């Protein structure tokens, strides 16, 4: 009787067959996914994969990071094909030490990347490669103390011989000694001069050489935090000790030139590897324009990035910029919201895996002779 009374009391006043608890499934109306226009996933059939692009397209129809990677390739292709889109590539991490420099070089030569914002270390290590030097695998059995004594600088599983950096200093010295002290230096001007030196003296391909040939500015916002910055500081000390004028360095010339360049564009895209200063410095363009408009009354348009693609495995929950999603940047006025036409791709994977696959797939789609900027010396020379 108690059990029967309990059931009667529990169901009293409620329609027959109805649940008193939300979400227990009794009242569910099962939808038809086809009628709801959901996109079905597809098995990744390797027997149908004949190229890198085939693989990446197939991955876009799967799940998790594979889908992210496939969708990211679509974003990069869209940026590349959009003739009105000016693409900024931001670089952090040891990408040139990890031998990814020629991928960036190819993007510059094809006219897909129109400006580069990087760490100074990445550019300095890229100079090593561009001048014919090599990086080497690290032997895990050799301690870091031994590596120091032997003159090897370790970057995770890779070695940068100290001699490489001394050789790079010779390039820097040649450029810096030729610098007119009346000309205020900033990073994009110095990188242009280094690129000109490489174009004249080295046969190998490299980021700064191609950037010079293609008219692509290369910015290093945290310039003093690099071997290039230290070389410049040492050159100034040498100049001072020999009674010459020091080189004046003004980072705000970089900021103003970057902003003026982007303000001339109809559409903006950003392709980010990692995060850090290069990503933030590039993304703050939108707020900079807004503050000039709102606080100073300047008649400047409120421009934001229309496209965004980033490759970075850092999680969001640490709160750092490297892991923050583009949706967060929308709140800062840095990106056009998706509802207004913004298109973004975010891949949580090591860039040494994601970058080659994405770029290779997109280059296959575009074709071997495709060049957004038309024929150039750099591109035509390799045909």
N, C-alpha and C positions, 0 to 999 in steps of 0.2 A: 504493500500500500504506500509506504514512504517513497519507494522508487517511482510508482505511478503518479503520486501527488507531485513529486519534484518535476516530472516531465510536463504535467498539466500546468504547473505554475510557470515553468520556463517558457512555455509556448502561449501562455494566456495573452490575449489582446493582439497577437501577431497573425498575419495571414498564413494559411497553410503553405508549407514549403519554403517560407522565407527565413533567412538567417538573421540572427540578431547581431552578428559580428561582421564588420566590413572586411572584405578581402579574403573570406574563407572559401570563395569559389562557387558557392551554391547558385549565385545569381549571374554568373558570367555568361556573356554572350560571345561565343567563339567566332572571331572574324575570319574571313577568307583573305589570306595574305595577297593573293592575286588581285582581288577586288580592292584591297587597300593600297595597291600599287607599290608594295614592298619590293625591293630589289633582291632577287635570289642570289645566293653565293654559288660558285661553280668549283668543282674539284680541279686542282692544279694537275693537269695531264701533261707530264713531261714528254710524252710521245708526240705532242703537238707543238712543242717548243723548239724553234729553229734558230732563234736569235736572242740576244739580251732583251730586246724590246718585247719579244713574245713572252719571255719569262716575267718581266715587270708588269705587262698588261694582265697576265694570268694571275699574278700576285694581288693585283688590285681587286680581283673578284673573290679573294679569300677573306682572311680575318686578321685581326691583331696587327703586328708591325708590318707584316707582308702587305696588308691592305693600305696602311699608311704610306708605305714606300711607293706602291703603285699609283696612289692618288697624288703623291708629291710630284711624280714625273709628269702628270697631267698639268699641274700648276706651272711647272717650269716650262713645259711646252707652250702653254698659253702666254706666259710672259715673253718667251722668245718670239712667238709669232705676232704678238701685238706690236705693230710698228710705232705706236704712240708711247710705248712703255719704256722708260729709262730704268735699268736694273742696277741696283746697288748690291754688291756682294760683300758680306762682312765675314771676317775670318779670325778665329781664335783657336787656341790649342796648337799642338805641334804638327800642323798639317804638312809643312814642307819637310820637316824631319821624317815624317811618315810617308814621304814620297808621293804626295798628292798634288804637288805644285803644277805639274804639266796639265792636270785637269782644269785648274783655274786658268792657266795659260790658254788652253784651247777655248774656253768660254770667252776669254777676252778676244782672241783672234777671230772667233766666229761672230763677234759683235753682240753676243748675248749679254755679257756683263759690261756695263758702261762706266762704273766707278767701283773702286775697291776701298774698303775700310778694314784695317788689319791691326793686329798687334805688331810691334816693332820686331819682336823675336821671330815671328813667322817670316817677315821679310828678310831679316838677317840670315836665317837658316836657308831661305830660298836663294840668297846670293851665293851661298856655298855651292848649291847645285848648279846655278847659272854660270858659275866660273869653272865648272868642270871637276869640282871636288866631290867626295862621296861621304855618305853616312854608313855606319856599320852596325851589324847585329851585336847586341851585348851578350857576353857570356855570363849566365847567372851564377857561375861558380867563382867569379872574380868579384871581390868586395868593392864597395864604393870607395873605401879608403885607398885600395890599390889602384882603382881607376883614376883617382885624383893624382896620385903620384906618377901615374903613367901618362897623364895629360889627356884623359878621356872624360868628357862630360856626358852623363847618362840622362836620357829622356825615356823613361819607362824601360822598354826592351831594346833601345837603340842608342848608339854612341855618336856624339859629335866631337871629333878630335879638336883639341884646343888650337892645333896648328891651322885648322880650317878657318877659325875666327881671326887668327893673325893674318892669314891670306886675304880674308875679306877686308880687313883693316887697310890693306894696301889699296884696294879699290876705293874704299871710303876716303883714304888720305888723298888719293889723286883727285877725287871730286871736291873734297873740302878745301884743298890747297888752291884749287882753281876758283873758289867762291869769292865773289866780290863782296867785301865787308859792308859796302853801302847797300847791298841788297838784303833786306830782311828775309831770313829763312823761315820756312814752315815745312811741315812734312811732305806735302804734295809737291812742292817745288824741289826739295831735295831728292825725292824718289824719281821725279822726272829727269833730273840731272844724272842720277845713277843709271836710269834706263838708257839715256843717251850714251853714256860711257860704255855700257854693255853692248849696245847696238853697234858701236864702233870697234870694240876690242874683243868680243867673244862670239864664237860661232854657235854656242848652245842656246836653246830656248829657255825662257824664264819669265816669271810674272812681270817684273819691272821692265824688262826689255820689250815684251809685247805691249805692255801698258804705254810705254813711250811711243812705240810705232803706231798704236791705235788711238792715241790721244785720250787714254783712260786715266783719270787722276787716281792716285793711290794715297790715301790718308792714313796716318798713324797717330791717333789722338793721344795715346799715352807714350809719346815719343821717347822720353828719357828712360822709360822702363824697357830698355832693349840694348843690345850690342851696338846698334846704330847710334842710339842716344849717347852711350858711353864713348864711342869713337868721336862723336862731335864734341863732347865735353873735354876729352883729351886734346883734341885739336885746338880748342879754345885756350887751354892751358899752355900749349906749345906756342901759339900765337902770342899770348901775353908774355911768356918768358923770353921771346925774341923781339919784343918791342912792337908787335903788330896789333892791329885792331882785332878785337874779338868778333865772332859772328853773332849777330842778334837773332834770337829765335822767338817767334810770336805764334803761339798755337791758335790764336783767334783769327789769324789769316786763313787757317784751315777751315774753321767753322764758317766764316763768312763766304769763302769760296764754295764750300759744299752747299750751303743754303742757297746761294745765288744760282748755282748750277741746277739744283733741284727745282727752284722756282720757275725756271725756264721750260720745264717739261710739262707735257699734257697729262701723263700718267706715270705713276711710280710703282716699282716693284722692289722687293728686298729678298735676297737669298742669303740666309744666315747659317754659318757653320759654327756650332758652339753658342757662345753668348758673350758675356763680359763687356768690357769697354767698347769694342767695335760695334756690338749690337746696340747698346744703349745710346752711344754717340750718334749713330745713324738714325735711330728711331726718334731722338729728341728733336729732329727737324720740325715735326708737326707742332709740338708745344712751343718751340722757338718762334715760329711764325705767328702762332696765336698770341704769345706774350708781346711780340712786337706790335701786333694789331691792337691788343686790348690795353696794354700799359703805356705804349708810346704813341698810339694813334697812327701808326704807319699803315699805308694803304697796300698791304700785302695779302694775297689770297691765303686762305686756310687750307693748305694742301696736306694730304695724308697718303699713306701707301695704299694702293689698290690691291696689290698682290703681295703675298708673303709665303716664303718657303723656308723652313728651318730644320736642320738636322742636329739633334742634341739628345743624349740619353739622360740628362739630369732631370730628376723628378720635380714636379711642381711644388710639392709640400715643403721643400726646404726654404722656399721663399726667395730664392735668388733669381736674378734676371735671366740667367742661362736657361732655367727651367720654366719660366713663366710663359703661359700660352698667349697667342695673339689676342684672344678674347679679353685678356687683362689689359693689353695695350690699347684696345678700343676705348677703354675707360679713361685713358690718358690723352685721347685725341691724336693718337699716332697712326691709326689704321681706319680705313673705311669699313664700317660694319658689313657683314655678309648680306644683311637685308637691303643694303644700298649698293650692292655689287662687289663687295670685297670678296676675294677668293684666296684661301689659305691652305697650306699643307704643312703638317708637322709630323716628323718622323723621329721616334725615340730609339735611336740606334747609333752605334759607333759610326762616325763619319767616314772612316776608312772602309766601311762596308757599304753605307748608304750612298755616299757621294759618287763613287764610280758607277754603281748600278743605275742610279737616276740619270746621271749625265750621259752615260753610254746609250741608254734607252732613248733619250730625247734626241741625241745626235743621229741615231738610226732613223728616227721618225723624220727628222729634218732633211736628211740626205747628205752625202759626202760633200757636195758642192754648195750647200746652203750657207749663206752668210748674211746675217741681218743688216750689216753695214755695207754690203756690196763688196766688190773686189778690193783687197788691200795688199800692200807689199808683203805683210807678214803671212797672210793666208795664201796668196798666190804663189809665194815662194815654195810652198810645200806641195803644190798640185802637180 
